[in-house]
Amino acid sequence: MKILIINGPNLNMLGHREPHIYGSKTLDDVNNEITNAVPCEIKLEFFQSNHEGDIIDKIHISNVDAIIINAGAYSHYSYAIYDALKCVSVPKFEVHMSDIYKREETFRHVSVLTPACDDIFYGKGVQSYIEAVFAAKDKVLSK
């Protein structure tokens, strides 16, 4: 089983960006922690981009069993990423490290990607990703 984990804009700055919200772990630390928490039969592919088109292209060409996406700020307004997610027929899961429902009310409370995904995991840091991986595994195996 292969799962693609996509991270969007500014997630490459984890460990430096607002550590009071996101913690002190870098994106490499996060990816390593996810890898170490899942069984070896689950192959993970990690992708990060600050560019919307690159994320869309990656979704289009992915050859995986499931997609997990933390689209960062794009979650709140990118109908193009929403459309790309709707183009692929694999299970899809949205992730946010922080609790978007306890943050800026003016824009973070609504994610336009949620309706294109099977479920959303948020507010638990790296654990949000790990829970999404296991949900993806369960969804793929239940087909």
Secondary structure, 3 states (H helix, E strand, C coil): CEEEEEECCCHHHCCCCCHHHHCCCCHHHHHHHHHHHCCCCCEEEEEECCCHHHHHHHHHHCCCCEEEEECHHHHHCCHHHHHHHHHCCCCEEEEECCCHHHCCCCCCCCCCCHHHCCEEEECCCHHHHHHHHHHHHHHHHCC
